[in-house]
Amino acid sequence: MPRFAYTARDRSGQAVADELEAPSRKDALRRLQARGLRPIKLDERTGAAPRKAKKPKPGKPATSTNTPPSPSSSRHAGKIKFTRKHRLPFLQAVYDLTSSGLSAGEAIRLLATRLKDPVLKGLSTEVWERLSEGANLSRALVDFPQVFDESTVNLIQAGEATGNLNDTLNRIIEHLSEQREMQRQLGNALAYPIFMTVVATGVILFFLFFLLPRLQTLLDALGGDLPWSTAILVAVSEFALKYGLIVIGAVIFFGLSLWRWRVSEAGRAVSDRWLLRMPLLGDFAQSQTVLAFSQTLSVLLENGITTAEALRMTEKQIQNRVHRSAFDEATDRILEGESLSQALPGTGCFPDLVLDQLAVGENTGNVVPSLKKMAVTYRKKISGQLNTFTKVLASGVLLSVFVFVGFIAYAMVSAIFSLSSSFSM
């Protein structure tokens, strides 16, 4: 009889790892659930299965080891790549049906047959395959780490264990919607400055490469000495014509090198430390950390995740590596017995007012409401910071364009007056 190695959580939330014998994967899942265990991972170790499970390719959902994939799921798996952006619409579609009275399994089965979007339809089909084998929803979602992160899966698992899956889905959707709204605001804030930069760069290049060479030909034909401002423009134009491609290539190479260094762990730590020292950007990074901390931790604690697990999952949501490292050390102290308000001051990530709010919440036993209020406050603060950043950046771009255009006008007028004076003599 086949043996299965499993990792699961018992009713108290503790992780359990062991092996069991069962005729099939479906039977193994049922036996675990009968023991009161919530499966996290289940792998066949030995047995007389007619075929071995194939290792899934990156970006491709794993299929069942005992049940052949249906033609529909094979077609979706071969053509469609599931990504993180499909998480929110999938959960919204499931919640719309479960809030109407359907179970999660029936909702996903219905989505697999009714959805028109090919990606969501394929994802629903793959998830339904696992549910039909006997897995619960959280176990089925584990096979799609490219779509559902660890915190989402753990929240759904806690919702299943407490019988509040529908409320849990609603909280997850609200949390993800707030994150998406912040990303949209950031994109909108950067759109206008980027547009102005592109337009200004186009105007400058048009002048240097097209207009100024023709003007230079006219000035050379008329003769006379050029003013210093006009001479500078002519020199810049000649340099751009001769070495412009080399400069552009060097800038692209430097930009790619900087990006590759930035995405490395060492580069990310150093650049994040620099970011914290910059005006405006440092305050914005701190506000992002507080928002991620308050949003994520409140949702996790509210849905029954243990404090230890909630802190570790919250740590992964902190983007700044300096803040993440400091929060990791604070988490260790919290797990040793310190309170949040005692451990977090040493991180340097949280303002005094935030720490005071946490202390009050801990003393009154209302940490989650305090975290929620904090998240609302910092969402508004970040929106204000984005508006300020947009205005400063846009003003800087416009000022640079006006200065350059003014210099061009001054150079042209100086050249005209210089030539006029030479003719009058």
Secondary structure by P-SEA (a helix, b strand, c coil): cbbbbbccccccbbbbbbccccccaaaaaaaaaaacccccbbbbccccccccccccccccccccccccccaaaaaaaacccccccaaaaaaaaaaaaaaacccaaaaaaaaacccccaaaaaaaaaaaaaaaaccccccccccccccccaaaaaaaaaaaaacaaaaaaaaaaaaaaaaaaaaaaaaaaaaaaaaaaaaaaaaaaaaacccaaaaaaaaaaacccccaaaaaaaaaaaaaaacaaaaaaaaaaaaaaaaaaaacaaaaaaaaaaaaacaaaaaaaaaaaaaaaaaaaaaaaaacccaaaaaaaaaaacccaaaaaaaaaaaaaaaacccccccccccccccaaaaaaaaaaaaaccaaaaaaaaaaaaaaaaaaaaaaaaaaaaaaaaaaaaaaaaaaaaaaaaaaaaaaaaaac
